């Protein structure tokens, strides 16, 4: 791949020139200057990929192949390279990350300049801006696409996305109005700025928030605004409660479109408030999936089976290989692993609620669409619950260089953070099922009682 990448970069530079090359007039049947500019963007991206080391990501490999096809089209007299340009932009977007989205936007800009009435070019531009969190600009591009789109059936997804982005912005606007009433301070752009924070100006009024902020910055600013406002006025204040509700709605809209996904098979999406209510006042046990525990569960008159049955909620994690298919499962939690987590076996074990932990967001969404079995769960955790250990709104921990946490540990930390279960116990987590040392240390520091080290550890 290294030689192929280097050779392609050489070809791109030979046709389009290096960064900073002036746009030259179109010679005869040569490529349009806009296509040459697009190729230069591709060349810059290829150079960055080459400098990053060996390529193992299949998505980037497909992007490189698409750039190769665009290069060939640009160097073939009389060829129409426009479709190849759009395909390359889409592959750049699919490759993930800000760098891919920026390349997609650059190619979309060239495409809209080449053909101002191309609905595909405007859709690509909207998608790229959306991926970069530039919601207001994305709405403008999406609306231009809709104005050119004659097929109304093909417009539904874009219309829904526009409605979602606008609804998220409306939540910010209402939050600004709510805080502005308390502070009397808004700048000319509708941003919260200054005042209301005491003598040092460090209160809620010092936080900048605007619907025009990139999505990631808006989320951070909104989180900080809620935190500071709560510290200033207390959680019982009606305005603070409304602000917190707006924040929760904004978070949901950031991760999920307004319309419920029909591919969830009728399951009800639940976020942090819904899960907190689901757990409130209930006794919970996490059961390790070991041959010994499974055998004891199925044995008539087993004391372990009676113990497990006495809990309000039984939690099982990941692929349950040993417990019987009919073994009670009230909450099933699974962590997505590998490069293509959406290709794993479907989650057919019946559970009242299912939590799926995973990152990045597109992989998580695709895994739900491909692996959820309709009717196998009544509730499914939404995107606000997909990475509780690292989400700034939840535990906000830095990623561990030692690798991702076990699913059981993630569930325990989430339950501990929510704080609503009456009791949380671990059953069978010894021997082969023992958690890693770092996770055992956390459990040991919070162990309330140990009835039998081989059977039950009580955390709450």
C-alpha positions as CSV (number, residue, x, y, z in Angstrom):
1,X,0.0,0.0,0.0
2,X,2.9,2.3,0.7
3,X,4.2,2.2,-2.9
4,X,0.7,2.5,-4.3
5,X,0.0,5.5,-2.2
6,X,3.3,7.1,-3.1
7,X,2.7,6.4,-6.8
8,X,-0.8,7.9,-6.7
9,X,0.4,11.0,-4.9
10,X,3.1,11.4,-7.6
11,X,0.4,11.1,-10.3
12,X,-1.9,13.6,-8.5
13,X,0.9,16.1,-8.2
14,X,1.9,15.7,-11.9
15,X,-1.6,16.5,-13.0
16,X,-2.7,19.1,-10.5
17,X,0.5,20.6,-9.2
18,X,1.6,21.0,-5.6
19,X,0.0,23.1,-2.8
20,X,0.0,26.8,-3.7
21,X,0.2,26.1,-7.4
22,X,-1.7,28.9,-9.2
23,X,-4.9,27.9,-11.0
24,X,-4.0,27.6,-14.6
25,X,-6.3,28.2,-17.6
26,X,-7.9,25.1,-19.0
27,X,-5.7,23.9,-21.9
28,X,-7.8,22.5,-24.8
29,X,-9.5,19.3,-23.5
30,X,-7.6,19.4,-20.2
31,X,-9.2,19.2,-16.8
32,X,-11.3,22.1,-15.5
33,X,-9.4,24.3,-13.0
34,X,-12.0,23.3,-10.4
35,X,-11.1,19.6,-10.9
36,X,-7.4,20.5,-10.6
37,X,-8.1,22.3,-7.4
38,X,-10.0,19.3,-6.1
39,X,-7.1,17.0,-7.0
40,X,-4.8,19.3,-5.1
41,X,-7.0,18.9,-2.0
42,X,-6.8,15.1,-2.6
43,X,-3.0,15.3,-2.9
44,X,-2.7,17.2,0.4
45,X,-4.8,14.5,2.1
46,X,-2.8,11.7,0.5
47,X,0.4,13.3,1.7
48,X,-1.0,13.4,5.3
49,X,-2.0,9.8,5.0
50,X,1.5,8.8,3.8
51,X,3.1,10.6,6.7
52,X,0.8,8.9,9.3
53,X,2.4,5.4,8.7
54,X,1.0,2.1,7.4
55,X,-2.7,2.1,6.4
56,X,-4.8,-0.6,8.0
57,X,-8.2,1.1,7.8
58,X,-10.4,-0.3,5.0
59,X,-12.3,3.0,4.8
60,X,-9.2,4.9,4.0
61,X,-8.2,2.2,1.5
62,X,-11.5,2.8,-0.3
63,X,-10.9,6.5,-0.3
64,X,-7.5,6.1,-1.9
65,X,-9.0,3.9,-4.6
66,X,-11.6,6.6,-5.2
67,X,-8.9,9.3,-5.5
68,X,-7.2,7.0,-8.0
69,X,-10.4,6.8,-10.1
70,X,-10.8,10.6,-10.0
71,X,-7.1,11.0,-11.0
72,X,-7.7,8.7,-14.0
73,X,-10.9,10.5,-15.0
74,X,-9.1,13.9,-14.8
75,X,-6.2,12.6,-17.0
76,X,-8.5,11.1,-19.7
77,X,-9.4,13.5,-22.5
78,X,-13.1,14.0,-22.9
79,X,-13.9,12.1,-19.7
80,X,-16.6,13.5,-17.3
81,X,-14.9,13.4,-13.9
82,X,-17.8,15.1,-12.0
83,X,-19.4,11.8,-10.8
84,X,-15.9,10.6,-9.7
85,X,-15.5,13.8,-7.8
86,X,-18.8,13.3,-5.9
87,X,-17.9,9.6,-5.2
88,X,-14.5,10.7,-3.8
89,X,-16.2,13.3,-1.6
90,X,-18.6,10.7,-0.2
91,X,-15.7,8.2,0.4
92,X,-13.8,11.0,2.2
93,X,-16.9,11.5,4.5
94,X,-17.2,7.8,5.0
95,X,-13.5,7.5,6.0
96,X,-14.4,9.3,9.3
97,X,-12.7,12.0,11.4
98,X,-12.5,15.7,10.9
99,X,-9.8,15.3,8.2
100,X,-12.1,13.2,6.1
101,X,-15.0,15.7,6.6
102,X,-12.8,18.6,5.7
103,X,-11.7,16.9,2.5
104,X,-15.3,16.1,1.7
105,X,-16.3,19.8,2.2
106,X,-13.4,21.0,0.0
107,X,-14.5,18.7,-2.8
108,X,-18.1,19.7,-2.3
109,X,-17.2,23.3,-2.7
110,X,-15.4,22.6,-5.9
111,X,-18.4,20.5,-7.1
112,X,-20.9,23.2,-6.4
113,X,-18.7,25.8,-8.2
114,X,-18.5,23.5,-11.2
115,X,-22.3,22.7,-11.3
116,X,-24.3,25.0,-9.1
117,X,-27.5,23.0,-9.9
118,X,-26.2,19.6,-8.8
119,X,-28.4,18.2,-6.1
120,X,-25.7,15.6,-5.3
121,X,-23.1,18.3,-4.8
122,X,-25.3,20.3,-2.4
123,X,-26.2,17.1,-0.5
124,X,-22.5,16.3,-0.1
125,X,-21.8,19.8,1.1
126,X,-24.6,19.6,3.7
127,X,-23.4,16.2,4.9
128,X,-19.8,17.4,5.2
129,X,-20.8,20.6,7.1
130,X,-23.1,18.5,9.3
131,X,-20.2,16.1,10.1
132,X,-18.1,19.1,11.1
133,X,-20.8,20.3,13.4
134,X,-21.5,23.5,11.4
135,X,-25.3,23.1,11.7
136,X,-26.6,26.4,10.3
137,X,-24.4,26.2,7.2
138,X,-25.5,22.5,6.8
139,X,-29.2,23.6,6.9
140,X,-28.5,26.1,4.1
141,X,-26.8,23.4,1.9
142,X,-29.6,20.9,2.6
143,X,-32.2,23.4,1.6
144,X,-30.4,24.1,-1.6
145,X,-30.4,20.3,-2.3
146,X,-34.2,20.1,-1.6
147,X,-34.9,23.0,-4.0
148,X,-33.2,21.0,-6.7
149,X,-34.6,17.6,-5.7
150,X,-37.6,16.5,-7.8
151,X,-38.1,13.2,-6.1
152,X,-40.1,13.9,-2.9
153,X,-39.7,10.4,-1.6
154,X,-35.9,10.9,-1.7
155,X,-36.2,14.1,0.3
156,X,-37.6,12.7,3.6
157,X,-34.2,12.0,5.2
158,X,-32.9,15.5,4.4
159,X,-36.1,17.1,5.6
160,X,-35.9,15.2,8.9
161,X,-32.3,16.1,9.3
162,X,-33.1,19.8,8.8
163,X,-35.9,19.6,11.3
164,X,-33.5,17.9,13.8
165,X,-30.8,20.6,13.4
166,X,-33.3,23.4,13.8
167,X,-34.9,21.8,16.9
168,X,-31.4,21.5,18.5
169,X,-30.8,25.2,17.7
170,X,-34.2,26.1,19.1
171,X,-33.2,24.4,22.4
172,X,-30.1,26.6,22.5
173,X,-32.2,29.7,21.7
174,X,-34.6,29.0,24.5
175,X,-31.7,28.4,26.9
176,X,-30.2,31.7,26.0
177,X,-33.6,33.4,26.6
178,X,-33.9,31.7,29.9
179,X,-30.5,32.7,31.1
180,X,-30.8,36.2,29.6
181,X,-33.9,36.8,31.7
182,X,-31.9,36.1,34.8
183,X,-28.8,38.0,33.8
184,X,-30.1,40.7,31.5
185,X,-27.0,40.1,29.5
186,X,-26.9,39.0,25.9
187,X,-24.7,40.3,23.2
188,X,-25.9,41.3,19.7
189,X,-25.4,37.8,18.4
190,X,-27.7,36.1,20.9
191,X,-24.7,34.7,22.9
192,X,-24.7,34.5,26.6
193,X,-21.7,36.6,27.7
194,X,-20.6,38.3,30.8
195,X,-22.4,39.3,33.9
196,X,-24.5,37.3,36.4
197,X,-21.5,35.5,37.7
198,X,-20.5,37.5,40.7
199,X,-17.5,39.7,41.1
200,X,-15.1,37.5,39.3
201,X,-17.4,37.1,36.3
202,X,-16.9,33.3,36.4
203,X,-20.6,32.4,36.7
204,X,-23.1,31.1,34.1
205,X,-23.2,34.5,32.4
206,X,-19.5,34.2,31.4
207,X,-20.3,31.1,29.3
208,X,-20.6,31.7,25.6
209,X,-23.3,29.6,23.8
210,X,-24.8,30.1,20.4
211,X,-26.6,27.9,17.8
212,X,-23.9,29.1,15.4
213,X,-21.1,27.4,17.3
214,X,-19.8,24.1,16.0
215,X,-21.7,21.2,17.6
216,X,-18.9,20.0,19.8
217,X,-18.2,23.5,21.1
218,X,-21.9,24.1,21.7
219,X,-22.2,20.9,23.6
220,X,-19.3,21.9,25.9
221,X,-20.6,25.4,26.4
222,X,-24.1,24.1,27.2
223,X,-22.7,21.6,29.7
224,X,-20.8,24.3,31.4
225,X,-23.7,26.7,31.4
226,X,-25.9,24.1,33.2
227,X,-23.2,23.3,35.7
228,X,-22.6,26.9,36.6
229,X,-26.2,27.8,36.7
230,X,-26.9,24.9,39.0
231,X,-24.1,25.9,41.3
232,X,-25.4,29.5,41.4
233,X,-29.1,28.8,42.0
234,X,-29.4,25.2,43.0
235,X,-31.0,22.3,41.3
236,X,-34.5,23.0,42.8
237,X,-34.7,26.4,41.0
238,X,-37.5,26.1,38.3
239,X,-35.4,27.9,35.7
240,X,-32.5,25.6,36.4
241,X,-34.8,22.6,36.0
242,X,-36.0,23.9,32.7
243,X,-32.4,24.6,31.6
244,X,-31.4,21.0,32.5
245,X,-34.4,19.7,30.5
246,X,-33.4,21.8,27.5
247,X,-29.8,20.5,27.8
248,X,-31.1,16.9,27.8
249,X,-33.2,17.5,24.8
250,X,-30.3,19.1,23.0
251,X,-28.1,16.2,23.7
252,X,-30.7,13.7,22.4
253,X,-31.1,15.8,19.2
254,X,-27.4,15.9,18.7
255,X,-27.2,12.1,18.6
256,X,-30.6,11.1,17.2
257,X,-33.0,12.5,14.6
258,X,-36.4,13.6,15.7
259,X,-38.2,10.6,14.1
260,X,-37.8,7.3,15.9
261,X,-35.8,4.7,14.0
262,X,-38.2,2.0,12.7
263,X,-35.3,-0.4,12.6
264,X,-35.2,-0.4,16.5
265,X,-38.0,-3.0,16.2
266,X,-40.5,-1.2,18.3
267,X,-38.1,-0.7,21.2
268,X,-38.4,2.5,23.2
269,X,-35.1,4.5,23.3
270,X,-34.1,5.5,26.8
271,X,-31.5,8.0,27.9
272,X,-29.9,8.8,31.2
273,X,-33.2,10.0,32.9
274,X,-35.1,7.0,31.6
275,X,-32.4,4.5,32.8
276,X,-32.3,6.3,36.2
277,X,-36.0,5.8,36.6
278,X,-35.7,2.1,35.4
279,X,-33.2,1.4,38.2
280,X,-34.7,3.5,40.9
281,X,-35.1,1.7,44.2
282,X,-34.4,-1.8,42.8
283,X,-31.9,-4.4,43.7
284,X,-29.5,-5.3,40.9
285,X,-27.1,-8.2,40.4
286,X,-24.5,-8.6,37.6
287,X,-24.2,-12.3,36.9
288,X,-20.9,-13.6,35.4
289,X,-21.3,-15.9,32.4
290,X,-19.3,-19.0,33.6
291,X,-20.1,-22.7,33.2
292,X,-20.3,-23.1,37.0
293,X,-22.8,-20.2,37.5
294,X,-24.9,-21.4,34.5
295,X,-25.0,-24.9,35.9
296,X,-26.0,-23.7,39.3
297,X,-28.7,-21.5,37.8
298,X,-30.3,-24.4,36.0
299,X,-30.1,-26.9,38.9
300,X,-33.5,-27.4,40.6
301,X,-33.4,-26.2,44.2
302,X,-30.0,-24.5,43.8
303,X,-29.4,-21.8,46.4
304,X,-27.6,-19.7,43.8
305,X,-30.6,-19.8,41.5
306,X,-32.8,-18.7,44.4
307,X,-30.4,-15.9,45.2
308,X,-30.4,-14.6,41.6
309,X,-34.2,-14.9,41.3
310,X,-34.6,-12.7,44.4
311,X,-33.2,-9.6,42.7
312,X,-35.4,-7.1,41.0
313,X,-33.0,-6.8,38.0
314,X,-30.6,-9.4,36.6
315,X,-27.8,-8.0,34.4
316,X,-25.8,-10.0,31.9
317,X,-23.0,-8.8,29.7
318,X,-21.8,-9.4,26.1
319,X,-22.3,-12.7,24.4
320,X,-24.0,-15.0,26.9
321,X,-22.6,-18.4,26.0
322,X,-23.2,-20.5,29.1
323,X,-26.5,-19.4,30.6
324,X,-29.6,-21.1,29.2
325,X,-31.4,-19.1,26.5
326,X,-34.4,-18.8,28.9
327,X,-32.2,-17.6,31.8
328,X,-33.7,-14.3,33.1
329,X,-32.1,-11.2,31.7
330,X,-33.6,-7.8,32.7
331,X,-30.7,-5.7,31.4
332,X,-28.3,-6.9,28.8
333,X,-25.2,-4.8,28.2
334,X,-22.7,-5.2,25.3
335,X,-19.5,-3.4,24.2
336,X,-18.8,-3.0,20.5
337,X,-15.3,-4.2,19.7
338,X,-13.2,-4.6,16.5
339,X,-13.1,-2.6,13.3
340,X,-16.5,-3.7,12.0
341,X,-18.7,-4.2,15.1
342,X,-21.9,-4.0,13.1
343,X,-21.0,-7.4,11.5
344,X,-21.2,-9.4,14.8
345,X,-24.0,-11.9,15.7
346,X,-27.4,-10.4,16.4
347,X,-28.6,-9.8,19.9
348,X,-31.5,-12.2,20.1
349,X,-31.5,-12.9,23.9
350,X,-34.7,-11.6,25.3
351,X,-34.1,-8.6,27.7
352,X,-36.3,-5.9,29.1
353,X,-33.6,-3.3,28.3
354,X,-30.4,-3.4,26.3
355,X,-27.4,-1.1,26.5
356,X,-24.9,-0.9,23.7
357,X,-21.6,0.8,24.5
358,X,-19.4,1.9,21.6
359,X,-17.6,4.6,19.7
360,X,-17.5,6.3,17.1
361,X,-21.1,7.2,16.8
362,X,-21.6,6.0,13.1
363,X,-20.3,2.6,14.1
364,X,-22.7,2.5,17.0
365,X,-25.7,3.5,14.9
366,X,-24.9,0.9,12.2
367,X,-24.4,-1.8,14.8
368,X,-27.9,-1.1,16.3
369,X,-29.4,-1.2,12.8
370,X,-27.7,-4.5,11.9
371,X,-27.7,-6.4,15.2
372,X,-30.9,-5.5,17.1
373,X,-33.6,-8.2,16.8
374,X,-37.1,-6.8,16.7
375,X,-39.0,-7.8,19.8
376,X,-35.9,-9.0,21.7
377,X,-35.9,-5.9,23.9
378,X,-38.5,-3.4,25.2
379,X,-36.0,-0.5,25.7
380,X,-32.7,0.3,24.1
381,X,-30.2,2.8,25.5
382,X,-29.9,5.8,23.2
383,X,-26.7,7.6,22.1
384,X,-26.3,9.5,25.4
385,X,-25.5,6.1,27.1
386,X,-23.2,4.7,24.5
387,X,-19.9,5.8,26.2
388,X,-20.6,6.6,29.9
389,X,-17.0,6.3,31.1
390,X,-15.7,9.0,28.7
391,X,-18.8,11.2,28.1
392,X,-18.2,14.7,29.5
393,X,-21.9,14.7,30.7
394,X,-21.4,11.5,32.7
395,X,-18.1,10.1,34.1
396,X,-15.8,12.1,31.8
397,X,-12.7,9.9,32.3
398,X,-9.8,9.9,29.9
399,X,-9.4,6.9,27.7
400,X,-7.2,4.2,29.3
401,X,-4.1,3.4,27.4
402,X,-4.4,-0.2,28.6
403,X,-7.4,-0.7,26.4
404,X,-11.2,-0.5,26.7
405,X,-12.9,-1.4,30.0
406,X,-14.8,-4.6,30.4
407,X,-18.6,-4.3,29.9
408,X,-19.2,-5.4,33.5
409,X,-17.0,-2.6,34.8
410,X,-18.7,0.0,32.5
411,X,-22.1,-1.1,33.8
412,X,-20.9,-0.9,37.4
413,X,-19.5,2.6,37.0
414,X,-22.7,3.7,35.3
415,X,-24.9,2.3,38.0
416,X,-22.7,3.9,40.7
417,X,-22.9,7.2,38.9
418,X,-26.7,7.1,38.5
419,X,-27.0,6.3,42.2
420,X,-30.6,5.1,42.1
421,X,-30.4,1.3,42.6
422,X,-31.1,0.2,46.1
423,X,-28.4,-2.4,46.0
424,X,-25.8,-3.6,43.4
425,X,-24.2,-7.1,43.7
426,X,-21.7,-9.1,41.6
427,X,-22.3,-12.8,41.4
428,X,-19.7,-15.3,40.0
429,X,-16.9,-12.8,39.2
430,X,-14.0,-14.9,40.4
431,X,-11.5,-17.3,38.8
432,X,-11.7,-17.1,34.9
433,X,-14.4,-14.4,35.2
434,X,-12.3,-12.1,37.4
435,X,-12.1,-8.6,36.2
436,X,-8.7,-6.9,35.4
437,X,-6.6,-5.7,38.4
438,X,-7.5,-2.0,37.8
439,X,-11.2,-2.8,37.8
440,X,-10.9,-5.1,40.8
441,X,-9.2,-2.3,42.7
442,X,-12.1,0.1,42.1
443,X,-14.6,-2.6,43.2
444,X,-12.5,-3.4,46.3
445,X,-12.6,0.2,47.4
446,X,-16.4,0.2,47.2
447,X,-17.3,-3.2,48.5
448,X,-19.8,-3.0,51.3
449,X,-20.0,-6.6,52.3
450,X,-18.8,-10.0,51.0
451,X,-21.1,-12.9,51.9
452,X,-18.9,-15.4,50.1
453,X,-16.0,-14.3,48.0
454,X,-16.8,-17.0,45.4
455,X,-20.4,-16.1,45.1
456,X,-21.5,-12.5,46.0
457,X,-19.8,-9.1,46.4
458,X,-22.1,-6.3,47.5
459,X,-21.2,-2.8,46.3
460,X,-24.4,-0.9,47.5
